[in-house]
Every structure is written in C-alpha cells, then in structure tokens.
C-alpha cells in the first residue's frame, strides 16, 4: 500500500472484495484487510462500499 501511494496509484481502480457485487461489501476478510491498510497509512479508501460504515472504518 505504502509504495502504491508513493507512486500515486489510483486505488479507485483496484478491487479486493470476495463478494463480486457492484459495490464492495466492507465486511469480508479482504475488505477488512484493505480498510486496515488504508487506516495504517492515514488515507481514506476511495472505494464505494455497500454498507454505510465498513467494519474497518468504525
């Protein structure tokens, strides 16, 4: 995550959710890891989630 942020990677175009729906679920293991990585790096995840407050952002 840190290297991608340093390179200016647009994380809006990345996907990690296991659910395979239009919006990321925000609760599966992959979504939780993604949200935690953004939190550790002090950045808000730009991805839209199907839940109003994903678990990693509570």
N, C-alpha and C positions, 0 to 999 in steps of 0.2 A: 504494500500500500504506500509506504513512505516514498519508495523510488518512483512509483507512478505519479504521485502528487508532485514530486520534484520535477518530473518531466512534463508536467502539465496535462497528464492523461485525463480525458473527459470520462469520468466514471458513470455519467448518464447513459453511456452506450455499453455498459457491462451488465451482466446478469449472473446471479448466483442461486436464485430460488429453485428449490426442488419441485415446487408445485406445478410449474409450467402453465400458469394462467396469464392473463393480460397484465396483471399487477403482481408484484412480489408479495408473498404472504406476510412477511415480517416476523414469523414465529418458528419456521423450520430451522434446523441446525445451521444450514448455510446462511440464511438471512441473519441469524443471531451472530454468527462469526463476522459477517460483513459489517453489520452495525457496530460491533465491538471494535473492529479495526478502524472504522471512521472515528469513533469516540476516542480511541487511544491517540489518534493523530490530530484531534481537536477540529475535525471537519464534519460538517453535516452531510449525510448521504443524500445525493441528489435524486436517487431512485424513488419512484412512487410506490407506496405500499397499500395493500388492500385494507389494512387496519389503521385506525386513526393515529394510534401511538404504538409503533412497533416495540416489542419487548426490549430491545437493546437501547431504546431511547427513553425508557421510563425512569 
